[in-house]
Amino acid sequence: MIDKRIRRWAINLVLLAAAGAAGTASAGPITYHVLVDTSSISGTNGSLEFQFNPPGTPTTVGNAVVSTFTTVGGVVSPTKDVIGSVSGDLANLPMTLTADMVLNDILENFHFGSRFTFDVTFNGTPVPADRFSLTVWPGDITAVNNGTIVPVLSIPGEPSGAALTIDFDGVTRPVVNASPQVNASPQVNASPVPEPSTLALFAAAGAGLLLRRWSGRRGSGWRRRVCGN
């Protein structure tokens, strides 16, 4: 049932909310190249699930754009199940997930080959604790929604069963966690964007430094005048 996917979303929500904190957000766009080794399940039918969700009620909106999906021996199925703000799919790229609803999810049937790759680019202003995830399922959409199977190629210890998670931690750049069968390499480095409070501190510090230098110069001039130097 859809309830199973809602529960997985709730697990993700708890995890990404725990990761959120005041600080800085990452500037974009930021692109990751992802390679998934599916040789252990090659020749079987299953499904791929992509999510990009905010930590709660969406405020500042970012999106995740999946592009250049390629596979060795795999076959993409047109059968899909979508919840939330998702446009496109693996057969009709680009596929865009926008974090303007609490759950943004696409589940698509897939025949596994030895591997598949894709690029995912984060645009807009992803906020601390936004999470992108990929989950690999050993069964089709019906089996996933009925809750009769569990994910494969999962990150060890990951409660949601995802094979890949990319979390915006609100500090420097997205935090990537991947299973041993998944490699996600950044193509563009993220740069920190200070929060308004941080900018205010910088401004105050700069103003204090200028005032100190100005006061020092006035003091030096007064001493020269008194001492006649």
Residue pairs with C-beta under 8 A, 6 or more apart in sequence:
1 145
1 146
1 147
2 83
2 145
4 144
4 145
4 146
4 147
5 49
5 83
5 103
5 105
5 107
5 144
5 145
6 103
8 135
8 160
8 161
9 51
9 53
9 102
9 103
9 105
11 159
11 160
12 51
12 53
12 131
12 133
12 160
12 162
13 53
13 55
13 56
13 102
15 131
15 159
15 160
16 53
16 55
16 129
16 130
16 131
16 167
17 55
17 56
17 129
19 128
19 129
19 131
19 167
19 169
19 170
19 175
20 55
20 127
20 128
20 129
20 169
20 170
21 128
21 169
21 170
21 171
22 128
22 170
22 195
22 197
23 128
23 169
23 170
23 171
23 195
24 170
24 171
24 172
24 192
24 193
24 194
24 195
24 198
25 125
25 126
25 127
25 128
25 168
25 170
25 192
25 193
25 195
26 122
26 126
26 168
26 172
26 173
26 174
26 190
26 191
26 192
26 193
27 190
27 191
27 192
27 193
28 62
28 121
28 122
28 123
28 124
28 125
28 126
28 190
29 121
29 122
29 123
29 188
30 121
30 122
30 173
30 174
30 186
30 188
30 189
30 190
31 119
31 120
31 121
31 122
31 186
31 187
31 188
32 119
32 120
32 121
32 166
32 174
32 176
32 184
32 185
32 186
32 187
33 117
33 118
33 119
33 184
33 185
33 187
34 117
34 118
34 119
34 120
34 134
34 164
34 182
34 183
34 184
35 115
35 116
35 117
35 182
35 183
35 184
36 115
36 116
36 117
36 134
36 136
36 153
36 163
36 164
36 181
36 182
37 114
37 115
37 181
37 182
38 74
38 112
38 113
38 114
38 115
38 116
38 136
38 153
38 181
39 114
39 115
40 152
40 153
40 181
41 112
41 136
41 138
41 152
41 153
42 73
42 112
42 113
42 114
43 73
43 112
43 113
44 111
44 112
44 138
45 109
45 110
45 111
45 112
45 139
45 140
46 109
46 110
46 111
46 112
46 136
46 137
46 138
46 139
46 140
46 152
47 107
47 108
47 109
47 110
47 137
47 139
47 140
47 141
47 144
48 90
48 107
48 108
48 110
48 134
48 135
48 136
48 137
49 105
49 106
49 107
49 108
49 133
49 134
49 135
49 136
49 137
49 144
50 64
50 66
50 95
50 97
50 105
50 106
50 132
50 133
50 134
51 97
51 103
51 104
51 105
51 131
51 132
51 133
51 135
52 63
52 64
52 97
52 98
52 99
52 104
52 130
52 131
52 132
52 133
53 99
53 102
53 103
53 104
53 105
53 130
53 131
54 99
54 102
54 127
54 129
54 130
55 127
55 128
55 129
55 130
55 131
56 102
57 102
58 99
58 100
58 101
58 102
59 127
60 124
60 125
60 126
60 127
61 98
61 99
61 100
61 124
61 125
62 98
62 99
62 122
62 123
62 124
62 125
62 126
62 127
62 130
62 168
63 96
63 97
63 98
63 99
63 122
63 123
63 124
64 96
64 97
64 99
64 120
64 121
64 122
64 132
65 94
65 95
65 96
65 97
65 120
65 121
65 122
65 123
66 88
66 90
66 93
66 94
66 95
66 96
66 97
66 118
66 119
66 120
67 93
67 94
67 95
67 118
67 119
67 120
67 121
68 93
68 117
68 118
68 119
69 76
69 90
69 93
69 95
69 116
69 117
69 118
70 116
70 117
70 118
71 113
71 115
71 116
71 117
72 113
72 114
72 115
72 116
73 112
73 113
73 114
74 110
74 111
74 112
74 113
74 115
74 116
75 110
75 111
75 113
76 90
76 91
76 108
76 110
77 91
77 108
77 109
77 110
77 111
78 89
78 91
79 108
79 109
79 140
79 141
80 89
80 106
80 107
80 108
80 109
80 141
81 106
81 107
81 108
81 141
81 145
82 105
82 106
82 107
83 103
83 104
83 105
83 106
84 97
84 101
84 102
84 103
84 104
84 105
85 97
85 98
85 99
85 100
85 101
85 104
86 95
86 96
86 97
86 98
86 104
86 105
86 106
87 95
87 96
88 94
88 95
88 96
89 95
89 106
89 108
90 108
90 110
95 106
97 104
97 105
97 106
97 132
98 104
99 126
99 130
107 137
107 141
107 144
107 145
108 141
109 140
109 141
119 187
120 132
120 166
122 132
122 166
122 168
122 174
126 168
126 174
127 168
127 170
128 168
128 169
128 170
129 167
129 168
129 169
129 170
130 167
130 168
131 165
131 166
131 167
131 168
132 164
132 165
132 166
133 160
133 162
133 164
133 165
133 166
134 162
134 163
134 164
134 182
135 151
135 154
135 160
135 161
135 162
135 163
136 151
136 152
136 153
136 154
136 163
137 143
137 144
137 149
137 151
137 152
138 149
138 151
138 152
139 148
139 149
143 149
150 161
151 161
151 162
151 163
152 163
153 163
153 179
153 181
153 182
154 161
154 162
154 163
154 179
155 162
155 163
155 164
155 165
155 177
155 178
155 179
156 179
158 165
158 177
163 178
163 179
163 181
163 182
164 176
164 177
164 178
164 179
164 182
164 184
165 176
165 177
165 178
166 174
166 175
166 176
166 184
167 174
167 175
167 177
168 174
168 175
169 175
171 192
172 190
172 192
173 186
173 189
173 190
173 192
174 190
176 184
178 184
194 202
223 229
